[in-house]
Amino acid sequence: MRFSSDVDSFISYLRANRGLSANTLKAYRCDIEACLHLFELRGVVSLNEITLNDLRSWMATESHNHARSSMARKTVAVRGFFAWGYEHGVVGVNPAATLMTPSIPNTLPTVLTESQAEQLLDCAEHSEALQRKNRDISNDSSADGPHSARGRSADRAREIAERQRDVAILELLYATGIRVAELVSLDIRDVDFSNRTVRVTGKGNKQRVVPFGLPAEQALQDWIDYGRPALARLAIEKAVPPNGFFSDEGALFLGMRGKRLNQRVAREIVHKAAREAGVPDISPHALRHSAATHMLDGGADLREVQEMLGHSSLKTTQRYTHVSIEQLKNRYGQAFPEHDHYVDDG
């Protein structure tokens, strides 16, 4: 692309001065490059040719295929790029100075009820217990010969290990409310069982220490002691060359090939668990919303929840108070349907 060097310089500037996460930098790069590529297709050969009307035309084109929240991020990225370009003499005029960010509807986050969250976790743990029993029973079967039996045994071991991993992921997500990107970046050394806490690196590489409860502790201990070594061993045995495949020894959560678990697989684990439990389909972020809402329902202080979630602004955390109020209204309406109108009066 014609403007690649300018984009590279801007991303390097952000990395050195803003402390943004790798994911945020990647998203900004994609947004800016997509914008400039469109102008390049339209015959633009210099950044100085781009006007405010051009940028508005770009926004109109992109808005057909992207949600308002995505458009808001794209606009922030492009506006930041041209502001940097103006300050560093790349462009003579900043065409994005008055480019408005699309307003985002203040929708309430999707959450599970406490009983649904309990059902989700109970179902996952029950599945793991069944897998363990099946493993013990099937160990006595070797009717198809040693090679076939060994293959079946490896498949069972992998399935059990993955189940233990999935339970640990669900318990930790719900117990701590951490983001899926934070979850997959955890290392074993980040878990402190003596204090029952986990050290999390969030947005902007800011670190925080988040507590977790006994169910998450037990699930993590089972995964680290049994499931994780089994999955790592199976990955090494299948590697070609033998020791050339397993390279994430410190990662807390592993994928089936022994490497650090990626976000896509973590999301699918949550979606699959929701399907199996018969609860509304949720994402890891919705599980984060649920954890925050249930903490507030349980009497937690808003500042404590803000610190646990890693929100830089208390305003972001306050959204969950509205969810709690909505749930309270719903419960009141179910318990006292004849008085439901009193709740809606404010």
BELZI-V157213 format. One record per backbone hydrogen bond with DSSP energy under -0.5 kcal/mol. NH is the residue of the N-H (numbers start at 0). CO is the residue of the C=O. If there is no record, write none. Layout:
BEGIN
nh: (NH:NH)
co: (CO:CO)
END
This chain:
BEGIN
nh: (3:6:7:8:9:10:11:12:13:14:15:16:17:18:19:24:25:26:27:28:29:30:31:32:33:34:35:36:37:38:39:40:41:42:43:48:49:54:55:56:57:58:59:60:61:62:63:64:65:70:71:72:73:74:75:76:77:78:79:80:81:82:83:84:85:86:87:88:89:90:94:96:98:104:106:116:117:118:119:120:121:122:123:124:125:126:127:128:129:130:131:132:133:134:135:136:137:138:139:140:141:144:148:149:150:151:152:153:154:155:156:157:158:159:160:161:162:163:164:165:166:167:168:169:170:171:172:173:174:175:176:182:183:184:185:187:189:190:191:191:192:195:196:197:198:199:199:201:201:204:205:207:209:209:211:216:217:218:219:220:221:222:223:224:225:226:227:229:230:231:232:233:234:235:236:237:238:238:243:246:247:250:251:254:257:260:265:266:267:268:269:270:271:272:273:274:275:276:277:277:278:286:287:288:289:290:291:292:293:294:295:296:297:298:299:304:305:306:307:308:309:310:315:316:317:318:318:319:320:321:321:322:323:324:325:326:327:328:329:330:331:332:333:334:335:338:339:341:342:342:343:344:345)
co: (0:2:3:4:5:6:7:8:9:10:11:12:13:13:13:20:21:22:23:24:25:26:27:28:29:30:31:32:33:34:35:36:37:39:38:45:46:50:51:52:53:54:55:56:57:58:60:61:61:66:67:68:69:70:71:72:73:74:75:76:77:78:79:80:81:82:83:85:84:84:92:93:95:102:104:112:113:114:115:116:117:118:119:120:121:122:123:124:125:126:127:128:129:130:131:132:133:134:136:137:139:141:144:145:146:147:148:149:150:151:152:153:154:155:156:157:158:159:160:161:162:163:164:165:166:167:168:169:170:171:172:178:179:180:182:249:186:187:189:196:190:191:191:209:189:197:207:199:205:201:202:199:197:207:195:212:213:214:215:216:217:218:219:220:221:221:222:225:226:227:228:229:230:231:232:233:234:235:240:244:257:247:185:258:254:252:261:262:263:264:265:266:267:268:269:270:271:272:273:274:273:282:283:284:285:286:287:288:289:290:291:292:293:295:294:300:301:302:303:304:305:305:312:312:313:314:315:316:317:317:318:318:319:320:321:322:323:324:325:326:327:328:329:330:331:335:336:338:338:339:339:341:342)
END
